Amino acid sequence: METAVRILPHYTYTDYKHWEGKWELIDGIPHAMSPAPLPKHQKICMSLGAVLYNAVKDMGCKKCTVSTPLDYLIAEDTIVQPDVLIYCSEVRTPYLEDTPVLVVEVSSPSTALKDRHTKYSLYEKSGVKYYLIIQPEPEKITLFLLDNGSYTIVKDEHAFQFQFQLDENCTIEVDFSEIW
């Protein structure tokens, strides 16, 4: 007896750029983004964005940019939108192609599994140096540092200070107690 073969569609950036609504594309499979984030999620993103922006500006890091959701093209069939990111390269396309230095995902019950596993693996494989997962409840921040191709947990706390080496000419100090 033959078994039925299920063929899933495989999409690329060419398809993705024509879609309406908010999507991410991971290994050719579309993922609908959750409805608009909760107010606490948005407050954390805005506060963290401001803290990071001010730290980059105060250190005079001219090459580095802090951004809120931006399409990050990891592969032709993988495009994600981190909540906050820092990249230190020029963007000449509608999306970021170069690997960001820092990626932040503010997790929710509906995204926690994807943030901790799927995106963790994507960011690790693509060489993102720092990956932060912020949990609004119970107000916890987990910081991963890429070391020899694998992430290690550096901090897993409510709030802390940390120095990020963004590029050879730019180190910023961030006080995470300011985001709450």
Residue pairs with C-beta under 8 A, 6 or more apart in sequence:
8 28
8 29
9 28
10 28
10 29
10 77
11 25
11 28
11 29
11 30
11 77
12 25
12 28
12 76
12 77
13 25
13 73
13 76
13 77
13 79
13 95
15 25
16 23
16 25
16 30
16 79
17 94
19 30
21 32
21 33
22 32
22 33
22 81
23 30
23 31
23 32
23 33
24 30
24 31
24 33
24 79
24 80
24 81
25 31
25 77
25 78
25 79
25 80
26 78
26 80
26 118
26 122
27 77
27 78
28 77
28 78
31 114
33 81
34 108
34 110
34 111
37 45
37 106
37 108
38 108
38 136
40 136
40 137
41 83
41 106
41 108
41 136
44 106
44 134
44 136
44 179
44 180
45 68
45 83
45 84
45 104
45 106
47 178
47 179
47 180
48 84
48 104
48 134
48 176
48 179
49 66
49 68
49 84
51 174
51 175
51 176
51 178
51 179
52 66
52 84
52 86
52 102
52 172
52 174
53 66
55 172
55 173
55 174
56 64
56 65
56 66
56 86
56 166
56 170
56 172
58 172
59 170
59 171
59 172
60 170
61 88
61 166
61 167
61 169
61 170
61 172
63 88
63 89
63 167
63 169
63 170
64 86
64 87
64 88
64 101
64 166
64 167
64 170
65 86
65 87
65 88
65 91
66 84
66 85
66 86
67 84
67 85
67 86
67 87
67 96
68 83
68 84
69 81
69 82
69 83
70 81
70 82
70 85
70 95
70 96
71 79
71 80
71 81
71 94
71 95
71 96
72 79
72 80
72 81
72 82
72 85
72 95
72 96
72 100
72 103
73 79
73 93
73 95
73 96
73 97
74 80
74 122
74 126
78 122
79 95
80 119
80 122
82 100
82 103
82 104
82 105
83 104
83 105
83 106
84 103
84 104
84 106
85 96
85 100
85 102
85 103
85 104
86 100
86 101
86 102
86 164
86 166
87 96
87 98
87 99
87 100
87 101
88 101
88 166
88 167
88 170
89 98
91 97
91 98
99 126
99 127
99 128
100 128
101 128
101 129
101 130
101 164
101 166
101 167
102 128
102 129
102 130
102 131
102 132
102 164
102 166
103 123
103 128
103 130
103 131
103 132
104 131
104 132
104 133
104 134
105 111
105 115
105 119
105 131
105 132
105 133
105 134
106 134
106 136
107 115
107 116
107 133
107 134
107 135
107 136
108 136
112 135
115 133
116 133
120 131
120 133
120 144
120 151
123 131
123 151
124 131
124 144
124 146
124 149
124 150
124 151
127 146
128 146
129 145
129 146
129 165
130 143
130 144
130 145
130 146
130 164
131 143
131 144
131 146
131 151
132 141
132 142
132 143
132 144
133 141
133 142
133 144
134 140
134 141
134 142
134 179
135 141
135 142
139 158
139 180
140 156
140 157
140 158
141 155
141 156
141 157
141 158
141 159
141 160
141 176
142 153
142 155
142 156
143 153
143 154
143 155
143 156
143 160
143 162
144 151
144 152
144 153
144 154
145 151
145 152
145 154
154 162
155 162
158 180
159 175
159 176
159 177
159 179
159 180
160 176
160 177
161 173
161 174
161 175
161 176
162 173
162 174
162 176
163 171
163 172
163 173
163 174
164 171
164 172
164 173
164 174
165 171
166 172
